[in-house]
Amino acid sequence: MGALALHRGHLVEMATGEGKTLVAGLAAVLAGWSGKPCHIVTVNDYLVRRDAEWLEPFYRLCGVSVGTVTADLATEDRSQAYDRDITYATSKELLGDFLRDQLRSMRIEQPTRRLIRQLLPGRGGLREQVVMRGLHTAVVDEADSVLIDEAVTPLIISAPKKNPALNEVVMAAGAVVTDFTPGADYRVNERFREIELTGMGRDKLAQKSSQLPGIWQGVQRREEVVKQALSAREFFRSGKQYVVNRDRVVIVDEFTGRAMPGRTWSQGLHQAIEAKEGVSLTDANETVARMSFQRFFRQYHRLSGMTGTGHESAMEFWHVYELPLVQIPPNKPCRRRMESERFFATSEEKWTAIQETIRRTHESGEPILVGTRSVDASDRLARELTASGLNCQLLNAVSDAHEAAIIKEAGQPGKITVATNMAGRGTDIKLPAEVIAQGLFVIATERHESGRVDRQLIGRSGRQGDPGRAQIYVSAEDELLRKYLSPVLVRAAAKGLKLGIPGGQVPMKGIVWLAQFIAQKQAAKARGKVVESDKWLDRALAFAGW
């Protein structure tokens, strides 16, 4: 059912462990037989290699060839991989190669000249310059992550450009804001990630800028630079949005918890964060080409996808990609049990309760998977568990090279695994015979901005009809509530919990739902703006062939 739905261009929703990898292979064979390029899109290089290796004997039996494109692949090897009937790659590699091919083909602007160049002997055709055969069929695994969550940020092809003046300004801005105080000198809007200078802050900035050269004498420009430095301080934290590794600031994907080496923030923000962390400043990048993932995937002649959590965003999938949702029933009935959600007034109370639950569950031999929202939270919990005598495996952006091996072992008796968000996603947690009767216990330590991410984490338990259970913990001090709701509303709900008022958890359920609703609506609005921008570009630059 899943393979036929993919072949017909649908978004397929299948539960965790139901065989999405095999389903993609079945649909890929049908596409490969046509002779047109078929791309299987996964979320990381490990899954690119693993899935292609697993299915290579099946593809060989069916008479189709398979190739893989990963970040470390040389240009000539990429061309060979794309020449295969089926090519596995991540969305970033596909779009990156597409943009680089566009840049190469721009050297021969007119289509007629390109054709003549191909016909002339010894001149070298366009096909020899580009690596991709073209865009025809794409099957996207974890489609909600690739097509929704990660689709807002465009992929940019850039080249480093030395700009000593920028580095000097960034360092000076970091020194200027050292004694700026939130509330007095500036106000913070966490929901929209905005900094607003107060009158006192502007006066202080003017006084400090009087002795500085260049742009510091312009009121608007110096305020922009200072706001950038304050944004780096208030909205970007080590262990959450990034990690510092070998004297380098490495961006962390907030949806998956994976590190993204090689990617940088633009407009001096990356340098501002480097200055805050006290590491050496890298050269700023100059944009050469850019495109949103939404626009890129809409260029495929045939597009389909798979996910375990699609119905929450079914309307958006249809609106943006014209992908209708098909829900495939599970092979076996789900036996996962959802425990009652637990609410706490303070974060400290919540973490204490989580550790107590882990300790009690561990004694029974039940394997435990704990999901956190940030690298910092996972590190902290792992340290505290270890200090209390409970050994655990830690999986976050710092250790993601070993994620498959760690996740595979998460179902062993008495195993405690602490992971950020959906780190290890795509890797099955198989239960040995001795824990089949109990199943895997999943603990969600915090609600996420998207309800889909909560469901993805919970879905790691109860795979293929196995037993299992899951429980969610929430405190009134969690980032989701702090960021999207009025402090007065959150304090009122927390007060009911502190006083032990009967039914005090009911208001908390309501405000958690409201916070997620606002967060998801805001994120969908941002993605909608990207779509509108892409449509405007299509109309405005139709003559350019982009």
C-alpha positions in Angstrom: 0.0 0.0 0.0 2.8 2.4 0.9 4.8 1.7 -2.2 1.8 2.2 -4.5 0.9 5.5 -2.7 4.5 6.8 -3.2 4.4 5.8 -6.9 1.2 7.8 -7.3 2.7 10.9 -5.8 1.3 10.9 -2.3 2.5 11.7 1.2 2.5 8.4 3.1 2.0 8.3 6.9 3.4 5.1 8.4 4.1 4.4 12.1 7.6 3.9 13.4 9.0 0.5 12.5 6.4 -0.3 9.8 9.1 -0.6 7.0 9.4 2.9 5.4 12.9 2.1 4.2 11.6 -1.0 2.2 8.6 1.0 1.0 10.9 3.6 -0.5 12.9 0.9 -2.2 9.9 -0.6 -3.8 8.7 2.8 -5.2 12.3 3.6 -6.3 12.5 0.4 -8.4 9.4 1.5 -10.4 10.9 4.9 -10.9 14.4 3.5 -11.8 12.9 1.3 -14.5 11.8 4.4 -16.3 15.4 5.5 -16.9 14.6 9.0 -15.4 16.6 10.2 -12.3 15.2 9.0 -9.0 16.4 10.6 -5.8 15.7 9.1 -2.3 16.1 11.8 0.3 17.0 11.0 3.9 18.0 13.2 6.9 21.7 12.4 7.3 24.7 10.8 5.6 24.6 7.7 7.9 21.1 6.8 6.7 22.1 7.6 3.1 24.8 4.9 3.2 22.9 2.5 5.4 19.7 2.4 3.3 21.5 2.1 0.0 23.7 -0.7 1.3 20.7 -2.6 2.8 18.7 -2.4 -0.4 21.5 -2.8 -2.9 21.0 -6.6 -3.3 17.3 -6.0 -4.0 18.1 -3.3 -6.5 20.6 -5.5 -8.2 18.0 -8.3 -8.4 15.6 -5.8 -10.1 18.2 -4.7 -12.6 18.6 -1.1 -11.4 21.8 0.6 -10.1 22.1 2.6 -6.9 24.5 5.4 -5.9 25.1 7.6 -2.8 25.9 11.2 -2.4 27.4 12.3 1.0 29.2 15.5 2.2 32.7 14.0 1.7 32.2 12.9 -1.9 34.4 14.5 -4.6 32.9 16.2 -7.7 33.7 13.4 -10.1 32.3 10.8 -7.8 29.1 12.8 -7.4 28.6 12.8 -11.2 28.9 9.0 -11.2 26.4 8.6 -8.3 23.9 10.8 -10.0 24.3 8.7 -13.2 22.8 5.7 -11.4 19.2 4.8 -11.7 18.6 5.5 -8.0 20.6 8.0 -5.9 20.4 8.4 -2.1 21.3 11.8 -0.7 20.3 14.4 1.9 18.3 17.4 0.9 21.3 19.7 1.6 23.5 17.8 -0.8 20.9 17.7 -3.5 20.1 21.4 -3.4 23.8 22.3 -3.0 24.7 20.3 -6.2 21.7 21.8 -8.0 22.8 25.4 -7.2 26.4 24.6 -8.2 25.2 23.1 -11.5 23.2 26.3 -12.1 26.3 28.4 -11.5 28.3 26.3 -14.0 25.6 26.4 -16.6 25.3 30.2 -16.3 28.6 30.4 -18.2 26.6 29.5 -21.3 23.5 31.6 -20.8 21.4 30.9 -23.9 19.9 27.4 -24.4 20.6 27.5 -28.1 24.3 28.1 -27.4 24.4 25.2 -24.9 23.0 22.8 -27.5 25.5 24.0 -30.2 28.3 23.6 -27.7 27.2 20.0 -27.1 27.1 19.2 -30.8 30.6 20.7 -31.6 33.4 18.1 -31.3 36.1 18.8 -28.7 34.3 21.7 -27.1 32.8 19.8 -24.1 29.1 19.7 -23.6 27.2 21.1 -20.6 26.7 17.5 -19.3 30.5 17.3 -18.7 30.3 20.5 -16.5 27.4 19.6 -14.3 27.0 16.6 -11.9 23.3 16.0 -11.9 21.2 14.4 -14.7 18.3 16.6 -13.7 15.2 16.5 -11.4 12.5 14.0 -12.1 11.4 11.8 -9.1 12.0 12.4 -5.4 11.0 10.1 -2.6 11.5 12.0 0.7 12.0 10.0 3.9 11.0 11.8 7.2 9.1 14.2 5.0 7.8 16.3 7.9 11.4 17.1 8.9 12.8 17.7 5.4 9.8 19.5 3.8 8.3 21.3 6.8 10.7 21.8 9.7 14.0 22.4 7.8 12.4 24.0 4.8 12.2 27.6 6.1 16.0 28.2 6.1 17.3 28.5 2.5 20.4 26.8 1.4 23.1 29.3 0.5 26.2 28.7 -1.6 28.8 31.2 -0.4 32.5 31.9 -0.6 34.6 33.3 2.3 35.6 36.9 2.0 38.0 38.6 4.2 36.4 41.6 6.0 38.7 42.8 8.8 36.5 45.8 9.3 33.5 43.6 10.2 35.6 41.6 12.7 36.8 44.9 14.4 33.2 46.1 14.6 32.0 42.8 16.1 34.7 42.7 18.7 34.0 46.4 19.6 30.2 45.7 19.9 30.9 42.8 22.2 32.9 45.1 24.5 30.3 47.9 24.3 27.4 45.7 25.5 29.3 44.1 28.4 27.5 46.2 31.0 24.1 46.5 29.2 21.4 45.3 31.5 18.1 43.7 30.3 15.1 45.7 31.4 17.1 48.9 32.0 19.1 49.3 28.8 17.1 47.0 26.5 14.0 44.9 26.3 13.9 41.3 25.1 11.0 39.8 23.0 11.7 36.0 23.1 8.7 35.1 21.0 9.9 37.1 17.9 13.6 37.2 18.9 13.8 40.9 18.9 15.9 43.4 20.9 14.6 47.0 21.6 16.9 49.6 23.1 15.5 51.8 25.8 16.1 55.5 26.1 18.7 54.8 28.8 20.4 52.2 26.5 20.6 54.6 23.6 22.1 57.3 25.8 24.7 54.8 27.1 25.5 53.7 23.6 25.9 57.3 22.4 28.3 57.9 25.3 30.4 54.8 24.6 30.4 55.4 20.8 31.8 58.9 21.1 35.4 57.5 21.2 34.9 54.9 18.5 35.6 55.5 14.8 33.7 54.8 11.6 30.2 53.4 11.6 29.9 54.1 15.4 29.1 57.7 14.6 26.0 56.8 12.7 23.0 56.3 15.0 21.1 53.7 13.0 24.1 51.6 12.1 25.6 51.4 15.6 22.2 50.4 17.0 22.0 47.6 14.5 25.5 46.3 15.5 24.7 46.5 19.2 21.3 44.7 18.8 23.2 42.0 16.9 25.6 41.6 19.8 22.7 41.5 22.3 20.8 39.0 20.2 23.9 36.7 20.3 23.8 37.0 24.1 20.1 36.6 24.7 18.8 34.2 22.0 21.7 32.0 21.1 23.1 29.7 23.8 25.8 27.1 23.8 24.4 23.7 24.1 21.1 24.7 22.5 21.5 26.6 19.2 25.2 25.7 18.9 28.2 24.0 20.5 31.8 25.1 20.6 34.0 22.4 19.1 37.8 22.8 18.6 37.7 26.6 18.8 34.8 26.7 16.3 31.1 27.6 16.8 29.1 24.7 15.2 25.4 25.2 14.6 23.0 22.7 16.1 19.7 21.8 14.3 17.0 22.6 17.0 14.6 20.1 15.5 16.9 17.1 15.4 19.7 18.0 17.9 22.3 17.2 15.2 25.4 19.3 14.6 25.7 21.0 11.2 29.3 21.7 10.6 30.1 24.0 7.7 26.9 26.1 8.1 27.1 29.6 9.4 24.7 32.4 10.4 24.7 35.4 8.1 25.0 39.2 8.5 27.7 39.1 11.1 25.6 37.0 13.6 28.0 34.1 13.5 31.0 36.4 14.2 29.0 38.0 17.1 28.5 34.6 18.7 32.2 33.7 18.2 33.1 37.0 19.9 30.8 36.1 22.8 32.4 32.7 23.2 35.9 34.1 23.0 37.0 31.9 20.0 38.8 33.2 16.9 36.6 35.0 14.4 36.1 33.3 11.0 35.8 35.2 7.8 32.3 36.3 6.8 30.8 34.6 3.7 29.6 36.2 0.5 26.4 34.8 -1.0 26.9 33.4 -4.5 23.6 31.5 -4.9 20.6 30.7 -2.7 17.3 28.8 -2.9 14.7 27.7 -0.4 14.1 23.9 0.0 10.4 24.5 -0.7 11.1 26.0 -4.1 13.6 23.3 -4.9 11.4 20.3 -4.2 8.5 21.9 -6.1 10.7 21.7 -9.2 10.6 17.8 -9.2 8.3 16.4 -11.9 7.2 13.7 -9.4 7.4 14.2 -5.6 6.3 11.9 -2.8 7.2 11.4 0.8 7.0 9.3 4.0 6.6 10.2 7.6 5.3 8.9 10.9 3.6 12.2 11.7 1.9 13.8 8.7 -1.7 14.5 9.5 -1.0 17.5 11.7 0.5 19.3 8.7 -1.6 17.7 6.0 -3.1 21.0 4.8 0.4 22.6 4.5 1.8 19.6 2.6 -1.1 20.1 0.1 -0.9 23.9 -0.1 2.9 24.0 -0.6 3.7 20.8 -2.5 0.3 19.5 -3.6 0.9 16.3 -1.7 -2.2 14.5 -0.6 -1.9 12.5 2.6 -2.5 8.7 2.7 -2.5 7.0 6.1 -1.3 3.4 6.0 -2.8 1.2 8.8 -0.2 -0.6 11.0 0.7 -4.2 10.4 -0.1 -4.9 14.1 -2.3 -3.0 16.5 -0.4 -0.4 18.6 0.0 -1.6 22.3 1.8 1.5 23.6 0.3 2.9 26.8 0.3 6.7 27.4 0.8 7.5 31.1 -0.9 10.7 32.5 1.0 13.9 31.7 2.7 15.3 34.8 2.8 19.1 35.5 5.1 21.0 37.9 5.3 24.6 39.1 9.1 24.8 38.8 11.7 23.3 36.5 13.6 22.0 39.6 10.6 20.0 40.7 10.2 18.5 37.3 13.8 17.3 36.9 13.7 15.8 40.4 10.6 13.9 39.5 12.1 12.7 36.2 15.2 11.3 37.9 13.0 9.6 40.5 10.9 8.0 37.7 14.1 6.9 35.9 15.5 5.4 39.1 12.3 3.5 39.9 11.9 2.2 36.3 15.5 1.2 36.0 15.2 -1.1 39.0 12.6 -3.1 37.2 14.9 -3.7 34.2 12.7 -1.7 31.8 14.8 0.1 29.1 14.3 3.9 29.1 14.7 6.5 26.4 14.7 10.1 27.7 14.2 12.9 25.1 15.4 16.5 25.8 15.0 19.7 23.9 18.7 20.9 24.1 22.2 19.6 24.3 22.7 21.5 27.6 19.6 19.7 29.2 20.8 16.3 28.0 24.3 16.9 29.4 22.9 18.1 32.7 20.6 15.1 33.1 23.3 12.6 32.2 25.7 14.2 34.7 23.1 14.0 37.5 22.1 10.4 36.7 25.8 9.4 36.7 26.4 11.2 40.0 23.5 9.2 41.5 25.0 5.9 40.4 22.9 5.4 37.3 24.9 4.8 34.1 23.4 6.1 30.9 24.2 6.6 27.3 24.3 10.2 26.1 23.3 11.1 22.5 23.4 14.7 21.4 25.0 17.0 18.8 28.5 16.4 20.4 28.2 12.6 20.0 26.1 12.2 16.9 28.8 10.2 15.0 27.8 7.2 17.2 24.1 7.8 17.3 23.1 4.7 15.3 25.1 2.3 17.6 23.7 4.1 20.7 20.1 4.0 19.6 20.3 0.3 18.6 21.3 -0.6 22.1 18.5 1.6 23.7 16.1 -1.4 24.0 18.5 -3.6 26.1 17.4 -4.5 29.6 17.9 -1.7 32.1 19.4 0.6 29.5 19.1 4.3 30.1 19.5 6.5 26.9 19.4 10.3 27.1 19.0 11.9 23.6 18.2 15.4 22.2 14.9 15.6 20.3 15.0 13.1 17.5 18.7 12.2 17.5 18.9 8.7 16.2 15.8 9.1 14.1 15.5 6.5 11.4 17.3 3.8 13.5 15.1 1.0 14.9 15.1 0.3 18.6 14.6 -3.5 18.7 13.7 -5.2 21.9 15.4 -8.5 23.0 13.2 -11.3 24.2 13.8 -10.6 27.9 12.1 -7.2 27.7 9.4 -7.9 25.2 6.8 -8.2 27.9 7.7 -4.7 29.3 8.7 -2.8 26.2 10.5 0.6 26.0 9.6 3.4 28.3 9.9 6.9 26.6 10.1 10.0 28.8 9.6 13.4 27.1 11.1 16.0 29.5 9.5 19.0 27.8 6.8 19.8 25.2 8.1 21.0 21.9 6.9 23.9 19.8 5.5 21.4 17.3 3.2 18.6 18.5 4.6 16.4 15.7 8.0 16.3 17.4 6.4 15.1 20.6 4.6 12.4 18.7 7.8 11.4 16.9 9.6 10.9 20.2 6.7 9.0 21.7 6.5 6.8 18.6 9.9 5.2 19.4 8.0 3.0 21.8 5.4 0.4 20.8 7.0 -0.5 17.5 5.4 -3.2 15.3 2.9 -4.2 18.0 5.5 -4.3 20.8 4.3 -3.2 24.2 5.6 0.0 25.6 4.7 3.2 27.4 5.4 6.9 27.3 5.0 9.9 29.6 5.4 13.7 29.2 6.7 16.1 31.9 6.0 19.8 31.8 6.9 22.7 34.1 5.5 26.2 34.2 9.1 27.4 33.6 9.6 25.5 30.4 10.7 27.5 27.3 7.6 26.8 25.3 5.3 28.5 27.9 7.8 31.3 28.7 8.3 32.2 25.0 4.7 32.2 23.7 2.4 33.0 26.6 1.8 35.9 28.9 3.8 35.7 32.2 0.6 36.5 34.1 -1.2 33.5 32.7 1.7 31.1 33.3 2.2 32.4 36.9 -1.5 31.9 37.6 -1.4 28.3 36.4 1.8 27.6 38.4 0.2 29.0 41.6 -2.6 26.5 41.3 0.0 23.7 41.2 2.0 25.1 44.1 -1.1 25.4 46.3 -2.2 21.8 45.4 -5.6 23.1 44.4 -7.8 20.1 43.2 -7.9 20.1 39.4 -4.9 22.5 39.3 -3.5 20.5 36.4 -6.4 21.2 34.1 -5.4 24.9 33.5 -1.8 23.7 32.7 -3.1 21.3 30.1 -5.0 24.2 28.5 -2.1 26.7 28.4 0.3 24.0 27.1 -2.1 23.4 24.2 -2.4 27.2 23.7 1.4 27.7 23.6 1.8 24.9 21.0 -1.0 26.3 18.9 0.5 29.8 18.9 4.0 28.4 18.2 2.8 26.2 15.3 0.7 29.0 13.8 3.7 31.3 13.9 6.0 28.8 12.3 3.4 28.0 9.6 3.1 31.7 8.9 6.9 32.0 8.5 6.9 29.1 6.1 4.0 30.7 4.2 6.0 33.9 3.7 8.8 31.8 2.2 6.3 30.3 -0.3 5.0 33.8 -1.2 8.5 35.0 -1.7 9.3 32.0 -4.0 6.2 32.7 -6.0 7.2 36.3 -6.4 10.6 35.3 -7.6 9.1 32.8 -10.1 7.1 35.7 -11.6 9.8 38.3 -11.5 12.7 36.1 -12.7 10.8 33.9 -15.1 12.9 35.3 -18.0 16.1 34.1 -16.3 15.2 30.4 -16.2 15.7 30.2 -12.4 
